[in-house]
Amino acid sequence: MQYVSGVAVQVSEPGVVSFKAPAYLDGIGPFFAIGQVASHGGPTPLVVHASKPSFLTPAAAFLGAQVEAIVANRIPDTRTVLPLRKACGRYVDWYRTTSS
């Protein structure tokens, strides 16, 4: 999940499982692993909830959370590392160049 929040965020799959992500204010950037959900390949609804830190916190001071993206990866991870010249016609997640 890619997010910004001044408070902890709870992510849940309704009726199944719940995960907590800590407050993060460094700006939208890295993706954080938040947990595993089961899916049969179709849409999987997720609920993201950010609570005010205290009932004493004024509403004007609570900005909530901004979720930029939630992505899923297949488990087990089936990616392989191979020479770039052998990746022709395949999806390339990342690559590294070497100096000669």
Backbone as JSON Lines, residues from 0, in Angstrom:
{"i":0,"aa":"M","n":[0.85,-1.17,0.0],"ca":[0.0,0.0,0.0],"c":[0.9,1.23,0.0]}
{"i":1,"aa":"Q","n":[0.5,2.19,-0.76],"ca":[1.2,3.47,-0.85],"c":[0.29,4.51,-0.2]}
{"i":2,"aa":"Y","n":[0.74,5.15,0.9],"ca":[-0.15,6.03,1.64],"c":[0.62,7.09,2.42]}
{"i":3,"aa":"V","n":[-0.14,8.09,2.91],"ca":[0.36,9.09,3.85],"c":[-0.71,9.24,4.92]}
{"i":4,"aa":"S","n":[-0.29,9.22,6.2],"ca":[-1.26,9.35,7.28],"c":[-0.56,9.81,8.55]}
{"i":5,"aa":"G","n":[-1.2,10.68,9.28],"ca":[-0.67,11.12,10.56],"c":[-1.03,10.19,11.7]}
{"i":6,"aa":"V","n":[-1.88,9.22,11.43],"ca":[-2.3,8.23,12.44],"c":[-2.19,6.84,11.84]}
{"i":7,"aa":"A","n":[-2.24,5.83,12.71],"ca":[-2.22,4.45,12.22],"c":[-3.45,4.2,11.35]}
{"i":8,"aa":"V","n":[-3.29,3.33,10.36],"ca":[-4.36,3.01,9.41],"c":[-4.68,1.54,9.53]}
{"i":9,"aa":"Q","n":[-5.95,1.2,9.52],"ca":[-6.38,-0.2,9.55],"c":[-6.93,-0.55,8.18]}
{"i":10,"aa":"V","n":[-6.45,-1.65,7.62],"ca":[-6.92,-2.14,6.33],"c":[-7.56,-3.5,6.57]}
{"i":11,"aa":"S","n":[-8.78,-3.67,6.08],"ca":[-9.45,-4.95,6.32],"c":[-10.2,-5.42,5.08]}
{"i":12,"aa":"E","n":[-10.28,-6.72,4.99],"ca":[-11.12,-7.38,3.99],"c":[-12.38,-7.74,4.77]}
{"i":13,"aa":"P","n":[-13.52,-7.15,4.45],"ca":[-14.72,-7.29,5.28],"c":[-15.01,-8.72,5.72]}
{"i":14,"aa":"G","n":[-15.09,-8.89,7.05],"ca":[-15.43,-10.18,7.62],"c":[-14.34,-11.21,7.62]}
{"i":15,"aa":"V","n":[-13.13,-10.86,7.16],"ca":[-12.1,-11.89,7.03],"c":[-10.87,-11.57,7.87]}
{"i":16,"aa":"V","n":[-10.16,-10.5,7.53],"ca":[-8.86,-10.25,8.13],"c":[-8.61,-8.75,8.24]}
{"i":17,"aa":"S","n":[-7.74,-8.34,9.16],"ca":[-7.46,-6.94,9.36],"c":[-5.96,-6.74,9.6]}
{"i":18,"aa":"F","n":[-5.41,-5.65,9.05],"ca":[-3.99,-5.33,9.2],"c":[-3.86,-3.9,9.66]}
{"i":19,"aa":"K","n":[-2.8,-3.59,10.41],"ca":[-2.54,-2.21,10.83],"c":[-1.26,-1.74,10.18]}
{"i":20,"aa":"A","n":[-1.3,-0.5,9.71],"ca":[-0.12,0.15,9.16],"c":[0.17,1.38,10.02]}
{"i":21,"aa":"P","n":[1.41,1.64,10.37],"ca":[1.72,2.77,11.25],"c":[1.54,4.11,10.53]}
{"i":22,"aa":"A","n":[1.5,5.17,11.31],"ca":[1.47,6.52,10.74],"c":[2.7,6.7,9.86]}
{"i":23,"aa":"Y","n":[2.55,7.41,8.75],"ca":[3.66,7.65,7.83],"c":[3.45,9.01,7.18]}
{"i":24,"aa":"L","n":[4.38,9.94,7.41],"ca":[4.2,11.31,6.92],"c":[5.27,11.76,5.93]}
{"i":25,"aa":"D","n":[6.11,10.86,5.45],"ca":[7.2,11.26,4.55],"c":[6.76,11.53,3.13]}
{"i":26,"aa":"G","n":[5.49,11.45,2.83],"ca":[5.01,11.7,1.47],"c":[4.8,10.41,0.71]}
{"i":27,"aa":"I","n":[4.0,10.51,-0.35],"ca":[3.74,9.34,-1.18],"c":[5.05,8.89,-1.81]}
{"i":28,"aa":"G","n":[5.38,7.66,-1.67],"ca":[6.64,7.15,-2.21],"c":[6.65,5.65,-2.25]}
{"i":29,"aa":"P","n":[7.27,5.01,-1.21],"ca":[7.42,3.56,-1.26],"c":[6.11,2.82,-1.03]}
{"i":30,"aa":"F","n":[6.09,1.58,-1.46],"ca":[4.97,0.68,-1.16],"c":[5.33,-0.09,0.11]}
{"i":31,"aa":"F","n":[4.37,-0.23,1.02],"ca":[4.58,-0.98,2.25],"c":[3.76,-2.26,2.21]}
{"i":32,"aa":"A","n":[4.36,-3.37,2.61],"ca":[3.63,-4.64,2.71],"c":[2.74,-4.56,3.93]}
{"i":33,"aa":"I","n":[1.46,-4.84,3.76],"ca":[0.52,-4.73,4.88],"c":[-0.11,-6.06,5.25]}
{"i":34,"aa":"G","n":[0.02,-7.08,4.44],"ca":[-0.55,-8.39,4.79],"c":[-0.97,-9.17,3.58]}
{"i":35,"aa":"Q","n":[-1.63,-10.31,3.83],"ca":[-2.07,-11.19,2.75],"c":[-3.59,-11.35,2.79]}
{"i":36,"aa":"V","n":[-4.18,-11.34,1.62],"ca":[-5.61,-11.62,1.48],"c":[-5.78,-12.72,0.44]}
{"i":37,"aa":"A","n":[-6.87,-13.44,0.54],"ca":[-7.15,-14.51,-0.42],"c":[-8.1,-13.97,-1.49]}
{"i":38,"aa":"S","n":[-7.83,-14.34,-2.74],"ca":[-8.68,-13.91,-3.84],"c":[-8.73,-15.03,-4.87]}
{"i":39,"aa":"H","n":[-9.85,-15.11,-5.58],"ca":[-9.98,-16.09,-6.66],"c":[-9.8,-15.43,-8.01]}
{"i":40,"aa":"G","n":[-9.16,-14.26,-8.01],"ca":[-8.87,-13.57,-9.26],"c":[-9.85,-12.46,-9.58]}
{"i":41,"aa":"G","n":[-10.91,-12.33,-8.85],"ca":[-11.88,-11.27,-9.09],"c":[-11.63,-10.09,-8.17]}
{"i":42,"aa":"P","n":[-12.5,-9.1,-8.23],"ca":[-12.36,-7.95,-7.34],"c":[-12.43,-8.38,-5.87]}
{"i":43,"aa":"T","n":[-11.59,-7.79,-5.05],"ca":[-11.56,-8.05,-3.62],"c":[-11.71,-6.73,-2.89]}
{"i":44,"aa":"P","n":[-12.86,-6.49,-2.27],"ca":[-13.05,-5.21,-1.58],"c":[-12.18,-5.1,-0.33]}
{"i":45,"aa":"L","n":[-11.55,-3.95,-0.15],"ca":[-10.77,-3.67,1.05],"c":[-11.29,-2.37,1.65]}
{"i":46,"aa":"V","n":[-11.29,-2.29,2.97],"ca":[-11.72,-1.09,3.67],"c":[-10.5,-0.51,4.38]}
{"i":47,"aa":"V","n":[-10.25,0.8,4.17],"ca":[-9.15,1.5,4.82],"c":[-9.76,2.49,5.81]}
{"i":48,"aa":"H","n":[-9.33,2.42,7.07],"ca":[-9.91,3.25,8.11],"c":[-8.81,3.92,8.93]}
{"i":49,"aa":"A","n":[-8.88,5.24,9.05],"ca":[-7.95,6.0,9.9],"c":[-8.78,6.64,11.0]}
{"i":50,"aa":"S","n":[-8.45,6.37,12.24],"ca":[-9.2,6.91,13.37],"c":[-8.49,8.12,13.97]}
{"i":51,"aa":"K","n":[-9.28,9.05,14.48],"ca":[-8.69,10.16,15.21],"c":[-7.92,9.59,16.39]}
{"i":52,"aa":"P","n":[-6.75,10.17,16.72],"ca":[-5.95,9.63,17.81],"c":[-6.66,9.66,19.16]}
{"i":53,"aa":"S","n":[-7.56,10.62,19.34],"ca":[-8.27,10.75,20.61],"c":[-9.57,11.49,20.37]}
{"i":54,"aa":"F","n":[-10.56,11.26,21.22],"ca":[-11.8,12.0,21.09],"c":[-11.58,13.48,21.41]}
{"i":55,"aa":"L","n":[-10.45,13.81,22.03],"ca":[-10.11,15.2,22.32],"c":[-9.49,15.92,21.14]}
{"i":56,"aa":"T","n":[-9.06,15.18,20.13],"ca":[-8.46,15.79,18.94],"c":[-9.54,16.52,18.15]}
{"i":57,"aa":"P","n":[-9.35,17.83,17.91],"ca":[-10.37,18.56,17.15],"c":[-10.43,18.06,15.7]}
{"i":58,"aa":"A","n":[-11.62,18.07,15.14],"ca":[-11.81,17.59,13.77],"c":[-10.92,18.35,12.79]}
{"i":59,"aa":"A","n":[-10.7,19.65,13.02],"ca":[-9.88,20.45,12.11],"c":[-8.42,20.0,12.11]}
{"i":60,"aa":"A","n":[-7.97,19.38,13.21],"ca":[-6.57,18.94,13.3],"c":[-6.37,17.55,12.71]}
{"i":61,"aa":"F","n":[-7.45,16.82,12.49],"ca":[-7.35,15.46,11.99],"c":[-7.57,15.46,10.48]}
{"i":62,"aa":"L","n":[-6.53,15.14,9.73],"ca":[-6.61,15.17,8.27],"c":[-6.89,13.79,7.67]}
{"i":63,"aa":"G","n":[-6.88,12.75,8.49],"ca":[-7.15,11.42,7.96],"c":[-5.96,10.85,7.22]}
{"i":64,"aa":"A","n":[-6.24,9.99,6.27],"ca":[-5.19,9.31,5.51],"c":[-5.43,9.48,4.02]}
{"i":65,"aa":"Q","n":[-4.35,9.49,3.27],"ca":[-4.43,9.53,1.81],"c":[-3.81,8.25,1.28]}
{"i":66,"aa":"V","n":[-4.63,7.43,0.66],"ca":[-4.14,6.17,0.07],"c":[-4.0,6.4,-1.43]}
{"i":67,"aa":"E","n":[-2.78,6.26,-1.91],"ca":[-2.51,6.46,-3.33],"c":[-2.79,5.2,-4.13]}
{"i":68,"aa":"A","n":[-2.35,4.05,-3.6],"ca":[-2.53,2.8,-4.35],"c":[-2.43,1.6,-3.41]}
{"i":69,"aa":"I","n":[-3.17,0.57,-3.75],"ca":[-3.03,-0.74,-3.11],"c":[-2.82,-1.74,-4.24]}
{"i":70,"aa":"V","n":[-1.76,-2.51,-4.14],"ca":[-1.45,-3.48,-5.19],"c":[-1.34,-4.88,-4.58]}
{"i":71,"aa":"A","n":[-1.46,-5.87,-5.41],"ca":[-1.36,-7.26,-4.94],"c":[-0.35,-8.01,-5.79]}
{"i":72,"aa":"N","n":[0.32,-8.93,-5.15],"ca":[1.27,-9.82,-5.83],"c":[0.83,-11.25,-5.6]}
{"i":73,"aa":"R","n":[1.1,-12.08,-6.59],"ca":[0.79,-13.5,-6.47],"c":[1.76,-14.16,-5.49]}
{"i":74,"aa":"I","n":[1.23,-15.07,-4.67],"ca":[2.07,-15.79,-3.73],"c":[1.97,-17.26,-4.06]}
{"i":75,"aa":"P","n":[3.03,-18.01,-4.18],"ca":[4.39,-17.56,-3.96],"c":[4.88,-16.68,-5.11]}
{"i":76,"aa":"D","n":[5.9,-15.89,-4.81],"ca":[6.49,-14.99,-5.8],"c":[7.15,-15.85,-6.87]}
{"i":77,"aa":"T","n":[6.71,-15.74,-8.1],"ca":[7.22,-16.59,-9.17],"c":[8.2,-15.86,-10.09]}
{"i":78,"aa":"R","n":[8.66,-14.67,-9.65],"ca":[9.62,-13.93,-10.48],"c":[10.96,-14.65,-10.51]}
{"i":79,"aa":"T","n":[11.7,-14.47,-11.6],"ca":[13.03,-15.06,-11.72],"c":[14.01,-14.0,-12.18]}
{"i":80,"aa":"V","n":[15.26,-14.18,-11.81],"ca":[16.33,-13.28,-12.25],"c":[17.03,-13.96,-13.41]}
{"i":81,"aa":"L","n":[17.17,-13.24,-14.53],"ca":[17.84,-13.8,-15.69],"c":[18.52,-12.68,-16.46]}
{"i":82,"aa":"P","n":[19.44,-13.01,-17.35],"ca":[20.11,-11.97,-18.14],"c":[19.08,-11.18,-18.95]}
{"i":83,"aa":"L","n":[19.27,-9.87,-19.05],"ca":[18.32,-9.01,-19.74],"c":[18.08,-9.45,-21.19]}
{"i":84,"aa":"R","n":[19.1,-9.95,-21.86],"ca":[18.94,-10.38,-23.26],"c":[17.95,-11.54,-23.39]}
{"i":85,"aa":"K","n":[17.7,-12.28,-22.29],"ca":[16.76,-13.39,-22.33],"c":[15.34,-12.96,-21.94]}
{"i":86,"aa":"A","n":[15.15,-11.66,-21.67],"ca":[13.83,-11.18,-21.23],"c":[12.99,-10.65,-22.4]}
{"i":87,"aa":"C","n":[13.44,-10.85,-23.61],"ca":[12.72,-10.35,-24.78],"c":[11.29,-10.91,-24.8]}
{"i":88,"aa":"G","n":[10.31,-10.01,-24.88],"ca":[8.91,-10.42,-24.94],"c":[8.31,-10.75,-23.59]}
{"i":89,"aa":"R","n":[9.05,-10.55,-22.49],"ca":[8.54,-10.84,-21.15],"c":[8.45,-9.56,-20.35]}
{"i":90,"aa":"Y","n":[7.64,-9.55,-19.3],"ca":[7.55,-8.41,-18.4],"c":[8.83,-8.29,-17.6]}
{"i":91,"aa":"V","n":[9.4,-7.09,-17.52],"ca":[10.62,-6.85,-16.76],"c":[10.28,-5.94,-15.58]}
{"i":92,"aa":"D","n":[10.46,-6.44,-14.38],"ca":[10.17,-5.7,-13.16],"c":[11.29,-4.71,-12.84]}
{"i":93,"aa":"W","n":[12.53,-5.12,-12.97],"ca":[13.7,-4.25,-12.75],"c":[14.89,-4.88,-13.46]}
{"i":94,"aa":"Y","n":[15.92,-4.07,-13.64],"ca":[17.16,-4.59,-14.22],"c":[18.35,-3.8,-13.67]}
{"i":95,"aa":"R","n":[19.53,-4.38,-13.76],"ca":[20.73,-3.77,-13.27],"c":[21.79,-3.82,-14.37]}
{"i":96,"aa":"T","n":[22.48,-2.72,-14.6],"ca":[23.55,-2.71,-15.59],"c":[24.88,-2.91,-14.87]}
{"i":97,"aa":"T","n":[25.83,-3.47,-15.6],"ca":[27.16,-3.64,-15.04],"c":[28.14,-2.87,-15.91]}
{"i":98,"aa":"S","n":[29.16,-2.35,-15.28],"ca":[30.18,-1.63,-16.06],"c":[31.26,-2.62,-16.49]}
{"i":99,"aa":"S","n":[31.8,-2.41,-17.69],"ca":[32.83,-3.33,-18.16],"c":[34.18,-2.69,-18.12]}
